[in-house]
């Protein structure tokens, strides 16, 4: 499965979250680092859901860009 993530620039680093996995977040000093951390966070989150016998949310979020003038 592929989950969309949102990466936001903070004052001194980057933060990311997954809209389809509430409370699944990560931070990093670079975009590459936050992406790696988010990959690990998603894997850990899904593992926890499986261990608890909870359903795995389907990845439903879509991403796109809008040109603004």
Secondary structure, DSSP 8 states (H G I E B T S, - for coil): -----EEEE-SSSEEEE-TTSTT-EEEESSHHHHHHHHHHHHHHHHHHHHHTT----------------
